């Protein structure tokens, strides 16, 4: 017997948990997350995904500062962020924005931030020229990590906002020239509750055989 939820319960309740407690996450659970991420497939089974687990308080603070600046730009008066979407009314959109701003003000207190990267054989510009092909060896691992976090009762959500200033972000982590970051995933014990996610019905997003 196990207390962990089933795979479909996990998939249908993996919310974007932006509000996290500052309480420490045991190292064995962080290792379990990376091990789960490492089980994902990769192009040609090259296994080029790499994972940085950032716990040092100064390092987390510096990443949080980049995130705060990016969110201020993303949500500021000149932002193109829509107030509502066809599948998300203004009220829900406002609550999401509130959670985003809360995260911006508290990320420095989060116990861990995981950075998903890819290690390339050649210069990074060659990898990015490959477009979606490069990320195909990283994003499956990120999803595994998110699902594993939910199964373990940990809150998580991916974001790319701290990487808007890629030069500064790379400098914080000391990334080699041939290592590209794809996103960060803050990890912690959730301040909110897991529950069903709101998604568009399959009838609106599915096509058979041709568009």
N, C-alpha and C positions, 0 to 999 in steps of 0.2 A: 504493500500500500504506500501511496505517496500523497502528500498534501499539495503537491504542485497541480495547477489546473491543466485540463486537457488542451491539446494544440488548438482546437477551434475556439475554445473559450478564450485562450490567450490572444489569438488573432482578432477576435471580435471585441476585445476589451483593452487593447493596447493603445491607450490615449497618450497624447502628447503631454507628458507631465513636466510642466515648467516650474511648478512650485515644489521645491525640495527642501528637506530639513538639513541642518548642518551636521547632524550626527554622522559619525564615521561609518563607512562601509567596510566590513572585514575584507582583508586582502584575498582570502580564499574565494569570496564571492566575485571580486573583480577578476581574478584568474579564471573563474568559471565562465564569466561573460566572454573573455577573450578566447577561451577554448571553444565556446559555442560559435563565436564569429569565425574561428579558424576552420570549422567544419563545412563552411559554405563552398560552393563550386567556384572555380576560377578558369579563365581562358587557358586552354591547353594544359590545365592543371599546373600552371606555372607557380601558383601560390605566392603572388607578389604583394598581397595585402600586408600591411604592417600597422601596428597599434601602439600608440603612446598613451600610457595611463598617467595623467598629471595629478599629483597629490600635493606637491610642494606649494605652500600657501602663497608665496610670492609669484610663482609661475601661474597659479590659478588666478591671482589678482590681476596680473598683466593681461591674461586672456579675457577676463571679465571686463577690463577697461576697453579693450578693442570691441567687445560685444556691445557695451553700453553706447559707445560712439556710433556704431553701426545702426543700432536700434533707434537712436535719436534721429539719424538721417532717414531711416526707413519709415518712421512714424511722424516725422516733423511736418510743418505746414506745406512744404514743397514736395511731399511724398506723393507718389502715384498709387499708393496702396488704396484700393477701393473700400468704401464704407460698408458695402454689402456685396454679396455674390448671388447668383441664381439659386444656389443650394444652401446659402448661409445668410440669414437676414441680419439687419443692422444690430439687433440685440445680441445675437450670438457673436457677431463680428466684434462688437465692443468688448464682450467678455474675453475673447481671445486676445485682443489688444491689451487689456488690463493684465492678463497673465504674462504676456510678453514683456510688458514694462516691469512687472514684479520680478521676473527673471533677470532683467537688466540691472535691477537694483540690488540683487542678492547673489548673483553668480559667484562673487568672490568668496562666499561662505560655503559653497557646495563642496562636499568631501572629495569629489573626483571629477575630472573631465577626461573623456577618452577621445583621442584624435585618430580618425581613420585615414591611413595613408597608403600609397602604393610606391614600392621601390622598383625603379626602372633600371634596365641594363644600360641605357644610354642617357643623354641629356634630357631634362624634363620637357623641353619644347617638342621633342619628338613624340613623347607620350601624349601630350595634349593635342597634337595634330591628329591623333587617332580618334579623337572625339569620344563618342559613347563607348567605343571598344575598350578604352582604358578603364572607365568606371565599372565595366562589367565584371571586373575581378575584385571590386571593392564593395559595391552596393549590396550584393547578396550577403556578405559578411556583416554589414551594418544592420540589415534587417534581422539576421540571426541574433545579433547582440540585443536589439530592441525587444525581440520576443523572449529571449532568455531573461532579460531584466524583468519583464512583466511576470514571467513564471516564478521568479524568485521574490516577487513583491517589491522590486525596486522601481523607482520612477526614472524615466529617461525620455529624451526627445532629441532628434538630430537638428542641427542648425549649421548654416554656412555663413551666417552674418559676421562672426569674428574674423573671417578670412577675407573680408572686403578689402582690407589693407594686407595683401598677401605678403608683401615684403616684411612688414612689421611682425606678422604672425609667424612667418618662417624664422625670423631672427629670435623670437622668444623661445622657440623649440630647438633651435640650432639644427634645422633640417639640412641634410646634404643636398647638393644640386640635383641628384637623381631621385629624390624622394618628394612626392607631391601629396599635400594634404587634401582630403576631399570634404570632410565635415568634422564637427565635434559633436560629442554626445555627453552632456552633463549627466552624472549618475548620483543618485541619492535616495534616501527613503522619502516616499511621496508625502506631501502635506495634505493632498486631497485623496479622493477615492477612485479606484478603477471602476469602470462601468462601460456600457455599450457606447461605441463610437457612432457618430452621425455621418452616413455616407449616402451618396446618390444611389437609387435603385439600379440593379443590373440592367433593367430594360432601357435605361438612359445611356448606358456606356458600352453596350455590347453590340457588335455587328457580326453577322455570320457570312463567311466566305468572301464578301466584298463590302466596301463601305456603303 
